[in-house]
Amino acid sequence: MSGDRNWSGWLRGWRPAVSMAGRNLRRNRVRTVLAVLGVCIGVLAVAALGIFGNVLALGADDAIGDIGTQVVVSPNADAGVESLSEADVAAIRRAVGEPAVVPLYTDNAVVGSAGGQTFATVYGVEEPGLAFEAADGRLPERHRRGAIVGAGIAEDLGLDAGDTVEIAGRQIRVVAVLAESQTFSPVAPDDAVFLPESAFSADGYNQVLVVAESGEAARTAADGIREEVNAREERVDLFELAAVVDEINGFFDLLSRFLLGLGAISLVVAGVSILNVMLMSTVERRQEIGVMRAVGVTRRDVLRVLLAEAGLIGAAGAAAGTLLTVLLVAGLVVSTPAVDIDLVLDPTNGYYLLLALVFGVGVGLVSGAYPAWKAANERPVEALRS
């Protein structure tokens, strides 16, 4: 109950101060409007640039997709390792645990059909379903016969499941066409053909693809491989796509901070404008403030009135800037079909609206703090003499 009384008392102390501050601001409408406009532009800059940077980051993350869930393991040629043996693959499986491990043979060949010829990478894989998905046909659990064709190769040669393709002089039936890859992958499945392992006579695998459920799981798998397989010697090289994603995300974080910094400069300028307005206002009303103090108005009440004036300027400018940002973003979505509306409506963009709103009000209060303190602490006699 005492807390409620304190809260209500605090509100009663500020209510007349806000009312008087509103009347004071209306007396100098042009000056007030210009100060509000400065805050409005600053808030608009912060919110719009923040949302712009966030949309870029979200778009990049959407385009990258699940790239961070893959780890590519290759033999370390510098250590004299030319290929990965069955023992190496078994060690990798023990090290990673649950993530899928897909060993690959690799070669290059001319792939032909009735629709023409093209040069493609040819992989040997036993369990293609662990890493890829089919758009036409069905991926076998164990790849024993036939060819699995990437989406790009299928489009170039006009291939569908059930067609025949010629590879290295052999006629091979297409059992499936892979779905188009939505992300970058070092295996590049769109421009590749996948054959059974029995089609290769190599002694060992050229690389192993580890596919995890998340970027964090991929990082854990990579650490496990280093500890298990490279415990005694550096037998394998690791290419962690999660590290690439981290670098890309770091770049967009830096870009967002840079854009927010540019917008913040506008708000700083607006803060200087409010400081100037409040200083001029206190100088012009010096005698008025002296009279108020002489008739018993406390320093706290004077401080409240002047802080309320600065706060109202900041709040009005922040609200107008936030509204303009929403209208601007909505206008861009309507007028630019290329903009992905889901990225624009992402809830994380609301953070920048809230940040700009709070920042705008804060700039008003901070800018008005010194003039308010200066006016509240001036002796009434000196103010009346001026």
C-alpha positions in Angstrom: 0.0 0.0 0.0 2.8 2.4 0.8 4.3 1.7 -2.6 1.0 2.6 -4.3 0.8 5.8 -2.3 4.4 6.7 -3.4 3.6 6.0 -7.0 0.4 8.1 -7.0 2.3 10.9 -5.2 5.0 10.8 -7.8 2.3 11.1 -10.6 0.6 14.0 -8.8 3.9 15.8 -8.6 4.5 15.5 -12.4 1.0 16.0 -13.7 0.9 19.8 -13.2 4.5 20.0 -14.4 3.6 18.3 -17.7 0.6 20.5 -18.1 2.6 23.7 -17.6 5.3 22.4 -19.9 2.8 21.9 -22.6 1.5 25.5 -22.3 5.1 26.8 -22.3 5.9 24.9 -25.5 2.8 26.2 -27.3 3.9 29.8 -26.6 6.9 29.3 -28.9 5.3 27.0 -31.5 7.9 27.6 -34.3 10.9 26.9 -32.1 9.2 23.8 -30.6 8.2 22.4 -34.0 11.7 22.8 -35.3 13.1 21.0 -32.3 10.5 18.2 -32.7 11.4 17.9 -36.4 15.1 17.5 -35.5 14.3 14.6 -33.2 11.8 13.1 -35.7 14.5 13.1 -38.4 17.0 11.5 -36.0 14.6 8.8 -34.9 13.6 8.1 -38.5 17.3 7.7 -39.4 18.0 5.3 -36.5 15.0 3.2 -37.0 15.1 3.1 -40.8 18.8 2.3 -41.1 18.6 -0.2 -38.3 15.7 -2.0 -40.0 17.5 -1.8 -43.3 20.7 -3.4 -41.9 18.6 -6.1 -40.1 16.7 -7.0 -43.3 20.0 -7.4 -45.1 21.3 -9.7 -42.4 18.0 -11.7 -42.4 18.1 -12.0 -46.2 21.7 -13.2 -46.1 20.9 -15.7 -43.4 17.9 -16.9 -45.4 20.0 -17.3 -48.6 22.8 -19.1 -46.7 20.2 -21.5 -45.2 21.7 -24.6 -43.7 25.3 -24.0 -45.0 26.6 -23.9 -41.4 25.4 -27.5 -40.7 28.1 -29.1 -42.9 31.7 -30.0 -42.3 33.9 -31.2 -45.1 36.8 -33.5 -44.2 39.6 -34.0 -46.7 42.9 -35.9 -46.5 45.9 -33.7 -45.4 48.2 -33.8 -48.4 50.9 -32.0 -46.5 51.1 -34.9 -44.1 51.3 -37.4 -47.0 47.7 -38.6 -46.7 46.3 -39.0 -50.2 42.9 -40.5 -49.4 40.7 -41.4 -46.4 40.5 -45.1 -45.5 37.6 -47.1 -44.1 39.4 -46.8 -40.7 39.4 -43.0 -41.1 35.7 -43.0 -41.9 35.0 -45.2 -38.9 37.0 -42.9 -36.7 35.1 -39.9 -38.0 31.8 -41.6 -37.3 32.9 -42.3 -33.7 34.0 -38.7 -33.3 30.8 -37.0 -34.5 28.2 -39.3 -33.0 24.7 -38.5 -34.3 25.5 -36.3 -37.4 25.4 -38.1 -40.7 28.7 -39.1 -42.2 28.8 -39.4 -46.0 32.1 -40.6 -47.6 32.6 -39.7 -51.2 34.7 -40.8 -54.1 35.3 -37.9 -56.6 36.1 -37.8 -60.3 35.3 -35.8 -63.4 33.7 -36.9 -66.6 31.7 -35.9 -69.7 28.0 -36.6 -69.2 25.9 -36.9 -72.3 22.3 -37.6 -73.3 20.0 -37.0 -76.3 19.9 -33.4 -75.1 23.6 -32.8 -75.4 26.8 -33.1 -73.4 28.3 -31.4 -70.4 31.3 -31.7 -68.1 30.4 -32.6 -64.6 31.8 -33.8 -61.3 31.0 -37.4 -60.6 30.7 -38.6 -57.0 30.6 -42.1 -55.6 28.2 -42.4 -52.7 26.5 -45.3 -50.9 23.9 -43.4 -48.8 22.8 -40.4 -50.8 19.6 -39.8 -48.7 21.7 -38.7 -45.7 22.8 -35.5 -47.5 20.5 -34.9 -50.4 16.8 -34.9 -51.4 15.1 -36.0 -54.7 12.8 -33.8 -56.8 12.1 -36.6 -59.3 12.3 -40.3 -58.6 13.4 -41.8 -55.3 16.8 -41.9 -53.6 17.8 -45.5 -52.7 18.8 -46.3 -49.2 21.8 -48.1 -50.6 23.0 -46.8 -53.9 23.8 -50.0 -55.9 22.9 -49.1 -59.5 21.9 -46.2 -61.7 22.8 -42.5 -61.6 21.5 -39.7 -59.5 21.6 -36.4 -61.4 21.9 -32.9 -60.0 19.2 -30.3 -60.8 21.5 -28.2 -63.0 22.7 -31.2 -65.1 19.1 -32.4 -65.5 18.0 -29.0 -66.7 20.9 -28.7 -69.2 20.5 -32.1 -70.7 16.7 -32.4 -70.3 16.8 -35.4 -68.0 14.1 -37.0 -65.9 14.0 -40.0 -63.7 13.9 -43.1 -65.9 16.0 -41.5 -68.7 19.4 -42.8 -69.8 22.6 -40.9 -69.5 26.0 -41.7 -70.9 29.0 -41.4 -68.6 32.5 -42.4 -69.7 31.1 -44.4 -72.5 28.6 -46.3 -70.3 24.8 -46.0 -70.6 23.3 -45.6 -67.1 19.7 -45.2 -66.1 18.8 -42.1 -64.1 17.1 -43.3 -60.9 16.5 -39.8 -59.4 17.0 -36.1 -60.0 18.0 -34.1 -57.0 16.1 -31.1 -55.7 17.7 -27.8 -56.6 20.2 -26.8 -53.9 19.2 -23.6 -52.1 22.6 -23.0 -50.5 26.2 -23.1 -51.3 27.8 -26.5 -50.8 31.4 -27.6 -51.5 30.0 -30.7 -53.1 27.9 -28.6 -55.6 25.1 -31.2 -56.1 23.4 -29.2 -58.8 26.2 -29.7 -61.2 27.2 -33.3 -60.2 26.2 -36.9 -60.9 26.2 -39.5 -58.2 27.1 -43.1 -59.0 27.4 -46.2 -56.7 30.7 -46.7 -55.0 31.3 -49.8 -57.1 31.8 -47.5 -60.1 35.1 -46.3 -58.6 38.3 -48.3 -58.3 40.1 -45.9 -55.9 41.7 -47.2 -52.8 40.2 -44.5 -50.5 37.7 -41.8 -50.3 38.5 -38.3 -51.5 36.4 -36.5 -48.9 33.8 -37.0 -46.2 30.8 -34.8 -45.8 29.4 -34.5 -42.3 25.8 -33.2 -42.1 24.5 -32.0 -38.7 21.2 -30.7 -37.6 22.5 -27.3 -36.6 25.6 -25.1 -36.8 26.4 -25.7 -33.1 26.2 -29.5 -33.7 28.5 -29.1 -36.7 31.1 -27.2 -34.6 30.9 -29.9 -32.0 31.4 -32.6 -34.7 34.4 -30.7 -36.1 36.0 -30.5 -32.6 35.4 -34.2 -32.1 37.1 -35.0 -35.4 40.2 -33.0 -34.4 40.4 -34.8 -31.1 39.8 -38.3 -32.5 41.2 -38.4 -36.0 44.0 -35.8 -35.6 45.0 -36.9 -32.1 48.5 -38.2 -33.1 49.0 -36.6 -36.5 47.1 -34.1 -38.7 45.6 -36.7 -41.0 42.7 -34.6 -42.2 41.9 -31.0 -43.1 38.5 -29.6 -42.0 36.5 -27.0 -43.8 33.8 -25.7 -41.4 31.1 -23.9 -43.2 29.8 -22.7 -39.8 33.0 -20.6 -39.6 32.0 -19.0 -42.9 28.6 -18.3 -41.6 30.1 -16.7 -38.5 32.2 -14.4 -40.6 29.2 -13.4 -42.7 27.1 -12.8 -39.6 29.9 -10.8 -38.1 30.0 -8.6 -41.2 26.3 -7.9 -41.1 26.5 -7.1 -37.4 29.2 -4.6 -38.1 27.2 -3.2 -40.9 24.1 -2.8 -38.7 26.2 -1.0 -36.0 27.6 1.3 -38.6 24.2 2.2 -40.0 22.9 2.7 -36.4 25.9 5.0 -35.8 25.0 7.1 -38.8 21.5 7.4 -37.6 22.6 8.2 -34.0 24.6 11.2 -35.4 21.3 12.7 -36.5 19.9 12.3 -33.0 23.0 13.9 -31.5 22.4 16.9 -33.7 18.7 16.9 -32.6 19.9 16.8 -29.0 22.1 19.9 -29.6 19.0 21.6 -31.0 16.9 20.8 -28.0 19.8 22.0 -25.7 19.8 25.2 -27.6 16.0 25.6 -27.4 16.0 24.9 -23.7 18.9 27.3 -23.0 17.2 30.1 -24.9 13.9 29.3 -23.2 15.4 29.5 -19.7 17.2 32.8 -20.5 14.0 34.4 -21.9 12.0 33.2 -18.9 14.6 34.0 -16.3 12.4 36.6 -14.5 9.4 34.4 -14.8 11.3 31.5 -13.1 12.6 34.0 -10.5 9.0 35.0 -9.7 8.0 31.4 -9.4 10.8 30.7 -6.9 10.0 33.9 -5.0 6.4 32.9 -4.4 7.4 29.5 -3.0 7.8 27.2 -6.0 10.6 24.7 -5.2 13.6 23.9 -7.1 12.3 20.4 -7.7 9.1 21.8 -9.3 11.1 24.1 -11.6 13.3 21.2 -12.6 10.2 19.1 -13.3 8.6 21.7 -15.5 11.8 22.2 -17.6 12.5 18.5 -17.9 8.9 17.9 -18.9 9.4 20.4 -21.7 12.5 18.6 -23.0 10.8 15.2 -22.5 7.7 16.3 -24.5 9.9 17.6 -27.4 11.7 14.2 -27.4 8.6 12.1 -27.1 6.7 14.0 -29.8 9.7 13.8 -32.2 10.3 10.1 -31.3 6.6 9.2 -31.9 6.5 11.1 -35.2 9.8 9.5 -36.3 8.6 6.0 -35.4 5.3 6.6 -37.3 7.1 7.9 -40.4 9.5 4.9 -40.3 6.5 2.5 -40.3 4.9 4.4 -43.2 8.2 4.5 -45.1 8.8 0.7 -44.7 5.2 0.0 -45.7 5.6 2.2 -48.8 8.8 0.4 -49.8 7.0 -3.0 -49.4 4.1 -1.9 -51.5 6.1 -0.1 -54.2 9.0 -2.6 -54.4 7.8 -6.2 -55.3 11.4 -7.5 -54.9 11.3 -6.9 -51.2 10.5 -10.0 -49.2 7.6 -8.9 -46.9 8.4 -11.7 -44.4 11.8 -10.3 -43.8 10.4 -6.8 -43.3 7.7 -8.0 -40.9 10.2 -10.1 -38.9 9.7 -9.4 -35.2 13.3 -8.5 -34.7 12.8 -5.3 -36.7 10.5 -4.1 -33.9 13.6 -3.8 -31.7 14.9 -1.0 -33.9 11.6 0.8 -33.7 11.7 0.5 -29.9 15.3 1.5 -29.7 14.8 4.6 -31.8 11.7 5.6 -29.8 13.5 5.2 -26.4 16.6 6.9 -27.8 14.6 9.9 -29.0 12.9 10.4 -25.6 16.3 9.9 -23.9 18.0 12.5 -26.1 15.3 15.0 -25.1 15.7 14.4 -21.4 19.5 14.4 -21.5 19.6 17.6 -23.6 17.2 19.4 -21.2 18.9 18.2 -18.0 21.6 21.0 -17.9 19.3 23.9 -18.7 16.8 22.6 -16.2 19.4 22.2 -13.5 20.9 25.7 -14.2 17.5 27.4 -14.0 16.4 25.5 -10.9 19.5 26.4 -9.0 19.6 30.1 -9.8 18.9 32.4 -6.9 15.5 34.1 -7.2 17.0 37.5 -6.3 19.5 37.4 -9.2 16.8 36.2 -11.6 14.5 39.0 -10.7 17.3 41.6 -11.1 17.9 40.6 -14.6 
